[in-house]
Amino acid sequence: MRDLSFRDLSSAIRLLYLVTSVCVLVLVFSPAMLGQAASGNAPIKQATLDVVDVGEDSPPGRLTGFGPPEPATDGGSWGGATGNFYRVVWFPNDEPLAIVELKIPPHTVARKLEITYLNGISGCFGSPPGDTFQVYIGNTSNPRVWAFVGTILWDPSACTVGEQERGVVLDIRQSADEFDIGLGGGSRGKDLFVKIVSSAGLANQPWASFNIFGQVGIHSTKLIGVIKTKVRNELEDDKGRESGVVRSD
């Protein structure tokens, strides 16, 4: 065994000092030491926050302005659906819109809205817009201003392949708040109203069988968002806003 020189000992001491320093820095600047544990204030879990089955009117009392359940009421194909599956937005002697009430649970943030609907054959028989519809949201059933979310276009493929159930997911964050976060439920939960408007109804362009079946069949609406593991500023959030759509904290 060779004798360790002064240079060898110096190098070993410097290496030990460097390793010790790195360990100390990692400990000092770790999330736990800084109070930023993984289960902190950030929303971390995406979830279904609420669902309304429009065809079944379930939960009850959440619908305004829809027609009766189809095809149970008037028959027809409805893309192969049976029973209380759809309700139309526009029907004879009615305004071309309908409203669904959704619930944002406490300590959650709503971010997306999913709508399932019938891409029907109305556009194949005298109605240029077909089953096209627009979607708006508000924090009451009659807000001063509805926030526009998006337009769902009728697909003319229905004329060749037939009526089909379709689904669309709309991002409601930019429509709802300037911070692109979403709609917070606060500590007590909040209501979110979804208005669906028939483009054909606005243009007064019904299809050939409108007087029997109406137009723009909706099956369900689903609210998607995140669950917050720790809630900040809920008291401020719960003060709400008297107009417009309330943003999250």
C-alpha positions, -999 to +999 in steps of 0.1 A: +000+000+000+013+034-010+014+063+015-011+091+009+005+123+000-008+157+012-022+163-022-042+131-020-056+140+014-065+175+001-084+161-029-104+137-007-113+165+017-125+187-011-146+159-026-162+152+008-170+190+013-186+191-022-208+161-016-219+175+018-227+209+003-249+194-024-268+174+001-275+205+022-286+225-008-310+198-019-325+196+016-328+234+020-344+240-014-367+209-014-405+216-018-411+203+017-386+227+032-401+256+012-437+247+022-445+235-013-454+199-007-470+179-036-504+180-020-504+219-019-529+243-034-527+233-071-556+214-086-543+179-093-572+156-102-595+158-132-630+145-126-666+146-137-682+173-116-718+170-127-740+153-153-775+160-165-792+134-186-814+156-208-834+128-223-844+113-189-846+147-172-823+135-145-816+149-120-851+164-123-858+201-125-826+211-143-841+217-178-858+248-193-873+251-228-867+215-240-893+194-259-907+161-246-885+129-244-878+113-278-883+089-295-907+078-267-931+107-276-931+109-314-913+078-326-888+079-355-853+065-358-832+090-338-800+072-348-813+039-332-820+054-298-850+042-278-871+055-249-863+089-232-830+095-250-832+130-265-850+162-261-851+189-288-840+225-284-864+239-310-900+227-316-933+243-329-945+274-310-913+276-290-882+298-288-851+282-305-832+277-273-831+256-241-812+258-209-795+231-187-786+238-151-753+223-139-737+223-105-701+231-097-694+213-064-675+229-035-637+230-038-636+222-075-628+241-107-649+235-138-629+236-170-647+218-198-683+211-209-692+179-228-724+177-248-738+146-265-763+153-293-779+139-324-763+147-358-796+143-375-810+145-410-827+179-407-801+195-430-809+170-457-845+181-460-849+218-463-830+233-434-795+246-445-781+250-409-793+215-401-786+206-364-760+233-359-762+250-325-744+275-303-735+272-267-734+299-240-728+298-202-740+321-174-741+321-136-779+325-136-807+314-158-811+350-170-777+367-168-771+402-180-747+388-206-743+351-217-706+341-223-702+325-258-685+291-257-686+277-292-706+266-322-712+229-331-717+225-368-741+200-384-722+173-403-738+167-438-725+131-437-759+123-420-774+125-455-754+094-465-746+074-433-778+084-414-783+099-380-756+095-354-750+102-317-721+127-314-702+142-286-682+174-283-660+187-255-658+225-252-633+245-231-651+270-209-621+286-193-614+314-218-651+321-220-654+323-182-624+342-168-594+363-178-569+341-160-577+309-181-582+289-149-618+279-149-650+283-128-645+278-091-672+262-069-659+281-038-667+265-004-704+261-010-707+252-046-721+273-075-746+270-104-737+270-140-763+275-167-758+263-202-778+278-230-781+259-263-794+278-293-806+263-326-790+281-356-819+270-378-843+284-353-826+318-353-828+318-391-864+304-391-853+275-414-870+244-401-867+211-418-895+192-436-906+172-405-901+199-380-937+200-370-935+164-359-900+160-344-886+195-338-849+201-343-815+198-325-817+167-302-796+168-270-789+137-250-767+149-221-744+175-207-714+169-185-692+193-165-655+183-163-629+199-141-605+194-112-607+188-075-586+211-054-568+193-025-564+225-006-585+256-011-572+292-009-591+324-007-625+307-006-640+336+014-631+360-014-643+336-040-677+332-023-684+369-024-691+362-061-700+387-088-734+402-095-729+401-132-710+379-157-696+345-149-677+342-116-641+331-120-623+308-096-597+320-071 
